[in-house]
Amino acid sequence: MVGIVSRVMRTGIRRGVVDGSRGWLYLGITAAAIQLARRLFTEAPETVFQTELKPGQGIEVRTVARGDSDRGSKRTRR
């Protein structure tokens, strides 16, 4: 959805300013306002762990769903 809003914003402002179309300009401004509101009201992701790596050390990044943490990686079939 973010890609659509960005594209409508760019197209609307370009066609509104360059071609002089008020409808496209209003659509571009509205899309820009939606994108700004989304950026202002969306919370930043939570940092769970942070450390410094020394030369030669490595890390493994895994994602575990919140509700599935006690079940492990096995899924039940229905």
GUTORVEX-704190 format. One line per 3 residues: their letters; for each residue x, y, z of N, C-alpha, C. Coordinates in steps of 0.001 Angstrom, whole numbers, plus 500000, padded with zeros to 6 digits. Example, Ala and Ser with C-alpha at 12.3 -4.5 7.8 and 13.67 -1.06 7.14 Angstrom:
REM residues 2
AS) 513190/494310/507800/512300/495500/507800/513200/496700/507800 | 512850/497750/507080/513670/498940/507140/512900/500030/507870
This chain:
REM residues 78
MVG) 500821/498806/500000/500000/500000/500000/500865/501258/500000 | 501999/501202/500660/502864/502371/500700/503353/502720/499306 | 503659/501723/498495/504113/501977/497138/503070/502679/496296
IVS) 501814/502323/496508/500727/502949/495751/500588/504413/496141 | 500652/504687/497439/500507/506070/497910/501662/506925/497388 | 502876/506388/497414/504031/507138/496904/503900/507436/495420
RVM) 503442/506431/494684/503300/506617/493243/502217/507637/492909 | 501088/507571/493618/500009/508548/493391/500486/509943/493759 | 501259/510054/494830/501775/511356/495241/502692/511939/494159
RTG) 503646/511143/493690/504567/511633/492660/503837/512005/491378 | 502960/511105/490930/502232/511362/489689/501315/512571/489836 | 500622/512653/490965/499695/513759/491176/500378/515103/491218
IRR) 501488/515175/491941/502192/516458/492025/502814/516811/490677 | 503377/515817/489986/503991/516088/488679/502942/516558/487682 | 501838/515819/487564/500804/516212/486600/500092/517493/487026
GVV) 500009/517716/488329/499360/518931/488804/500184/520175/488556 | 501488/520073/488796/502354/521243/488627/502743/521428/487161 | 503191/520356/486516/503686/520484/485137/502539/520669/484152
DGS) 501506/519833/484259/500394/519895/483306/499313/520882/483712 | 499342/521334/484949/498357/522311/485398/497006/521724/485752 | 496941/520436/486064/495675/519794/486403/495425/519910/487906
RGW) 494374/520630/488270/494074/520812/489689/493661/519508/490358 | 492930/518664/489664/492502/517395/490233/493693/516527/490618 | 494674/516412/489724/495872/515637/490017/496672/516275/491153
LYL) 496731/517607/491155/497457/518296/492222/496819/518019/493575 | 495503/518096/493662/494807/517809/494921/495012/516350/495345 | 494990/515450/494374/495225/514042/494675/496654/513827/495177
GIT) 497618/514483/494570/499008/514373/495002/499224/514939/496392 | 498598/516076/496685/498717/516683/498011/498050/515800/499063 | 496901/515221/498728/496220/514313/499662/497072/513082/499932
AAA) 497680/512520/498895/498547/511349/499080/499762/511710/499927 | 500313/512907/499738/501447/513346/500557/501034/513491/502017 | 499824/514003/502263/499337/514134/503639/499136/512762/504283
IQL) 498633/511795/503513/498460/510430/504040/499816/509834/504391 | 500799/510025/503532/502127/509485/503784/502765/510147/505012 | 502594/511440/505165/503128/512149/506325/502441/511698/507608
ARR) 501120/511550/507569/500387/511088/508748/500810/509678/509133 | 501000/508823/508154/501446/507451/508431/502810/507465/509102 | 503697/508316/508629/505043/508399/509203/504997/508955/510628
LFT) 504124/509918/510884/504043/510525/512210/503401/509612/513247 | 502394/508833/512849/501625/508055/513807/502018/506581/513891 | 503001/506151/513110/503463/504772/513177/504603/504693/514179
EAP) 504515/503728/515091/505561/503566/516093/506789/502914/515475 | 507940/503299/515980/509194/502707/515514/509301/501279/516040 | 509939/500399/515291/510098/499025/515772/510930/498986/517059
ETV) 510619/498041/517924/511296/497918/519213/512631/497192/519028 | 513699/497744/519612/514999/497089/519597/515014/496057/520708 | 515184/494798/520343/515129/493711/521316/516508/493413/521881
FQT) 517536/493478/521059/518878/493124/521492/519881/493961/520726 | 520932/494404/521434/521960/495205/520786/523304/494851/521406 | 524306/494632/520578/525648/494308/521066/526672/494687/520010
ELK) 527934/494755/520418/529009/495014/519466/529682/493696/519121 | 530033/493543/517861/530736/492346/517414/532226/492639/517312 | 533011/491672/517760/534463/491770/517612/534837/491127/516284
PGQ) 535998/491454/515753/536422/490849/514486/536398/489327/514565 | 535781/488706/513578/535696/487259/513524/534404/486697/514105 | 533640/487499/514834/532377/487028/515396/531271/487152/514359
GIE) 530225/486351/514525/529089/486394/513610/527789/486366/514390 | 526696/486589/513696/525378/486563/514325/524429/485751/513462 | 523366/485287/514087/522287/484605/513382/521000/485336/513737
VRT) 520274/485777/512734/519037/486522/512957/517873/485600/512670 | 516983/485430/513655/515795/484596/513490/514577/485405/513905 | 513461/485113/513290/512198/485750/513637/511276/484692/514213
VAR) 510740/484962/515395/509807/484049/516044/508521/484829/516288 | 507415/484311/515782/506132/484980/515985/505809/485002/517477 | 505154/486033/517939/504875/486194/519357/504055/485052/519926
GDS) 503028/484605/519233/502168/483549/519743/502750/482166/519580 | 503740/482008/518704/504301/480691/518407/505578/480397/519178 | 506004/481255/520087/507298/481083/520730/507370/479828/521585
DRG) 506255/479392/522173/506290/478197/523019/506151/476917/522201 | 505733/476993/520959/505528/475810/520129/506761/475446/519324 | 507698/476343/519191/508858/476066/518362/508519/476283/516894
SKR) 509160/475510/516032/508929/475710/514604/507954/474701/514017 | 507406/473802/514841/506455/472814/514314/505077/473435/514148 | 504432/473087/513084/503073/473595/512828/502103/472428/512898
TRR) 500923/472702/513380/499889/471659/513431/499056/471712/512170 | 498710/470561/511657/497876/470513/510458/496421/470377/510870 | 495582/470982/510092/494137/470940/510378/493439/470058/509401
